[in-house]
Amino acid sequence: MIGIDVFSGCGGLSQGAKLAGIKLKYANEIDSYSAQTYLANHPEVKMFQTDIKKLKGKDLKVPKNETIVLFGGPPCQGFSYSNQRTRSKDNENNWLFEEFVRIAKEISPEWIVFENVGSFSNSINGFFFDQTKLKFQKLGYRVTPLILNALDYGVPQNRKRVFIVCSLNNIEVNTPKIVSRKITVGEAILDLPEIENGFLSEILKYDKNPHSSYSKKMRSKKSTTTNHNVTRNSNLIIKRYEYVPQGGNWQNIPIKLMKNYKDVTRCHSGIYHRLDENKPSVVIGNFRKNMLIHPRKNRGLSVREAARLQSFDDNYIFKGFLTDQQQQVGNAVPPFLAKAVFEEIIKKKLNGFRE
């Protein structure tokens, strides 16, 4: 199967597709640093670094005897619960799904995997969710919507995503089988080199042995690992961190230390949340903005730690400035979750050959 990734970001969906056995051929991403990250990890792919409105189906040349799977996740900020101001039909980015549909119409792939945040299914009473399904149906596809939690597929994070899987051959895809055992934050990141607030290093040697099956699976093939970069927080913020126990949040911080907030009661539960090493992570998302706290250290998460919690292995390199790397990781689709979806498609294709 040949994979084409639009709105690729840093490549979470593509990484999952590759893990499932799909050969990647083309990708499209407008952000330069995300495109650099993608190519650093998928050098075999031809990248169209441009606005998707300029991408044409004729640019995506694939032999007619090949099975194509088109996949991607249009910008999701407009559908997120944390961005109420942009959850409307007036937000132009919320309509970019139509460009995805246009590409599908121009190349007629056998399979389509459309992905977005969990709240996409009910944003504006499900308007965009319903429109997306309807447009794919009008192109002749059988549509299977799936709402999945990454936690159920080997990702150490409670993160729901919507997938709309479409088959040109009228095939319904099954929900991937749930993995019974959930991975904890401690299993995921506590074998990584210990660093402090504001630490910046692209390369560090492993100084501990892998301490779980997950950490062993995540380890780089080399003796070193990259992207050990963490935001340098002010002394005031570090002081706030000191009051938060594992599993706690801003509510554990004395009010006198939160006076710069106009109304501290409006903070959501993810603000100043210290991860519990004995439980899966909360949604990573914008982990720098939310001030997510390392379970044992009074600092934020490093890029590598957040990548581990997203199920990117340590061979995966992130490019750009620190804020770019943090945004790429936070926005990404967890590769293990994507892999589970693509494996279901491959199973259906193999069954079709047998029949």
Secondary structure, 3 states (H helix, E strand, C coil): CEEEEECCCCCHHHHHHHHHCCEEEEEECCCHHHHHHHHHHCCCCEEECCCHHHCCHHHCCCCCCCCEEEEECCCCHHHCCCCHHHCCCCCHHHHCHHHHHHHHHHHCCCEEEEEEEHHHHCCCCCHHHHHHHHHHHHCCCEEEEEEEEHHHHCCCECCEEEEEEEECCCCCCCCCCCCCCCCCHHHHHCCCCCCCCCCEEEEEECCCCCCCHHHHHHCCCCCEEEEEECCCCCHHHHHHHCCCCCCCCHHHCCHHHCCCCCCHHHCCCCCCCECCCCCCECCCCCCCCCCCECCCCCCECCHHHHHHHHCCCCCCCCCCCHHHHHHHHHHCCCHHHHHHHHHHHHHHHHHHHHC
